[in-house]
Amino acid sequence: MKAAESPIRASAPAEGTHTFAPSYLLAMAVGALGIIVLFALTMVSLDRAGYLPPPQIANNLCVDEKLRFLRNSPVFDSPSFAPDVLAVGSSVTWRTLDGEAVERAAAGRARFFNGGFCALKVNETAFTMRYFLERYPSVREVVTILAPQDLTDCRTTDARVFDAADVDGYIYGDAWVFPLYLKYFDPFTFAKNVYILRSKDLFRWNRGFDRFGSLPMDTREINHKLVYGKLEPFDPACFDALRALAKEVQAGGRRLIVATMPMNPAWVDRYDQQHQLLPRFVELVRTALTGTSATLWDAHTALSLRREDFLDAIHIRWSAAQDFSRALVEETRLGQWGMGETRPGPTSITRN
């Protein structure tokens, strides 16, 4: 007689489920910890060699380098730091305004801070302006310099340049930096940034950050490369963002000064031979600011810069930047708003 089968049978794992032995989980934890330790040791080695990139908060090396500079400069986190003038914008704002020249030309009435970054479109400029105004409410005047390239592709560009909370902790809260490296880590971008920092030749024109946050470019070399080619079509969303920025500055009881960036005559000869593009650019900016209290200075028309003053299509060497900065103060009366003078109304300054 066949023995009766036991009603209790060992059940197999359900299809699609997985079980992990404790040793496997331990191995995974040890492996992950080992990777973090290896990354930390790599960072220490790169830091000692001078090639450690900043954490990839903005995922843009030059923006992240500016954030690291602000973190490492205690003056910007000091309660006594209360600038009167805030410069915001793309690299033409970052590299064209000399704080020493601005403060001297304004006779000490314009304590200056350059909050410019690089490669910002106008909607991103509005984001960074808002960020710095919240941290420096002493600002009375906001300055931005616009190149035509700043007014393209706003519709497809995320205005948020970085996470404000992370940057607050990084710059103003003295947060431990290692978690930010982990949070924003991308191995390919990290390796690329190390390579860029090792390629010192790429930065041969940089004089380093000055005490105002500007990043001067200067050299005795003559560069014949324009770098910037044919201009992409203007984006109406950029001019909407510029108008909104002007209204926001006005609503805050501050003054906005907008200057157009002079363009390299070689670029004009190649890409604006009929001399229609840049006048149209200025007119579109003027239209966007109409109805606001912003001051527009058409520096492209007002200043006669030579090809030798430029290092590419839109960036000028520091000696020319000093002249530009002095002219900006003189033409717009920068530093006088809020010092007992009546606030200027809508103004467009053009000198032929």
Summary of the structure (lengths in Angstrom):
residues: 352
radius of gyration: 26.2
end to end distance: 116.3
largest distance: 116.3
contacts: 1043
relative contact order: 0.14
helix: 47%
strand: 9%
